[in-house]
């Protein structure tokens, strides 16, 4: 299924796309360190760090490193 088709179906049933993305990101940063999620999804580290702080996450002692 094409992402645009899926987005259209989600809108048609009344679920706003932004809320879905925000909820998914919030859930991900609660399950894994924010810098890891940021790198995997192309977000800035500060964005995911803010989301994990708002969500009450516990990854505050994670020390990211450059493994490239």
N, C-alpha and C positions, 0 to 999 in steps of 0.2 A: 504494500500500500504506500502510496506517495504521501510525504509529510503534509502537503497542502490539502489532500483529500481527507486525511485524518483530522487536521485542524478544523476543516469545514464541518465534519461530522460532530466533533466535540462542541463546536459553537452551536450547531443545530439542536443538540440536546440540552443546551443552556449552561454549559460549563465554560467560564471565561478562560482563555488560553493563558493569560498572564498568571492567574491564580494557580493554575495547574503547574506551570513551570516553577513558580516560587515554592509551592508545596513540595515538589519533587527535589528541588535544590536543598531545601531545609532538611528533608529526610536524609538525603545523601550525606550532608555535612555532619549529621548526628551519628552516622555509621562509619565514617572515615575522616581522616584529617582534612581540614579545609584546603591546605596547599595541594594535596593530592587531587582533590575534586576540581580545584581551579585549573590545574594543569591538564587534567583529563578532558575537561569540558571547554577549555579556552576562556575561562573567566580570569579576572585579575585576582591575585591573592587577597587583596584588601576586601573585595566584594564577598568572597566566601568566608573570610574571617568575621566580617560584620554579621553575616547570616548565622554563623554558628554561635556568635555571642548572643544574638537575639533569640535564638532557639534554645539557649541554655546548654550548649554542648560542653563536653569535658575534654576536648583535645587541646587544651591550653599549654601543654608541655611538649607538644610535638616539635621536633627540631628538623625542619625541612633541609634537604641538601640537593645539590645538583647531581643527578645520577646519569647525565647524558654522556 
